[in-house]
Amino acid sequence: MATRNWARTAVAVALLAAGISTTTAWSNPRLNYLTFSGAVALPGVTLPAGTYIFEVVGNGGDVVRVSSKQGKPYFMGFTRRIERPLGRRDVPIATLGEAPAGTPPPITAWLPIGSSRGHRFVYTDSR
């Protein structure tokens, strides 16, 4: 039963991930546009389906800001730097985690196009 539930969750996440499309300002690997076909979550906020700007803020490289395509801010917070897997061209630019039924999946990491490093979002245990 647990294996079947896990498989259903994995399929749902894969289908949602297939609905993610991306564009980027190629001259700036610190900024990407991500479009989600369904609602997703970041720490403390739910993003409805739509296009969002993900960008690194400041010179430290640990703060990420997410805003709507029109510039409305939704999230700004510290992240943990992670390495992009080597030789993996199929790694999505955003990775999604598991979520209980009826809730949007959390964005666990953002891997900017053109960068060897990514950003893991930090969720508290109260989630």
N, C-alpha and C positions, 0 to 999 in steps of 0.2 A: 504494500500500500504506500509506504513512504517513498519507494523507488518510483512508483507511478506518479505521485504528486510532484516529485522532483523533476521527472521527465516533462510533465505538463508545464511546470514553471519554466524550465529551460526552453521549451518550444515557444512559449509566450514571449519570453525575453528575446529570443532569436527573431521572432516575427516583428516585434517592436523595433529591434535594432535594424532590421531590414528597411524599416520606414524612416530611418535617419538619413538625411542627405546633408552634404557639406559643400561649402565653397570657402575660399580663403583669399586673403590678400597675399599673393605669393611673395611679395617683397617683405612681408612682415609675418614671421612664424609665431609671433606673440598674439595674433588675433585670427580667429576663425568664425565663420557663420555656420551655425548648426540648425537644421530644421528637423523638428520632431513631429511625427504623424499622430502621436498621442501624448497625453500628459506624462511628465516625468518629474522627479523630485530632486532638490538639492537641500543641503542642511537648512531646515527652517522654512522652506518655501516649496510650493508646487508650481511648476511651469505648465500652463496649458499648451496644447499643440500649437506650433508656430515656429518662427525663425528667431534665433537668439545670437547675440554677439558674445563670444567667449574671448576674454583677453587677459593677458598678464599685466598687472599694474605695478609700476615702479621698477627699480633696478634689481631688487632682491630676488625676484622670480618666484616668490612663494604666495603672493596674493593674486587671486583671480576674481575678476568682476564679470558678471553675466547680466546683460541687459537685453531688452527687446530690440528688434531691428530698428525701431523708431527712437531708441535711446533710453527708454524707461528702465531704471535699475531694478533688478530682482534679487541679486545676491552679490556680496563681496565678502571674501573671507580667506583665511590662510589655508593653504593646501600643503600636502607632503609631496615632494618631488619624487618621481619614479622614472626608471629608464624604459624607453620604448624597446620592446623585444626586437632583437636583431634578426634580420632575414625574414621578417613577418610582414609582408605587404598586405595581408588580409586582416590585420588588426584594425578594428574600427577606430575612428577618431574619438568616439565617446563609448565608454563601456557602462553597461547597466547591471545593477544587482537585482537580487530577488526581492519580492515584496509580497505581503499578504494579499489574498484575493480582494479585488476591489480598490486597491490603493496603487498609485503610480510607482513604477520602479525607480529606485534612486540611481542617479548618475554617480558611478563610483570613481571614474577617472576621465580626464580629458587629455588626449594625446594630440597636441597641435601638429598640423601638417608642416613638414620641413624642420622639425625639431627632434633631437634624439632623446629628449626628456618630456615627461608628461606631468600631470598634476592629479594626485589622489585627493578627493574631497573627504573632509573629516566630519564624521557623524558622531553624535554623542550617544550614550547608551539609552537615553530616554526615548529614543525614536521608536 
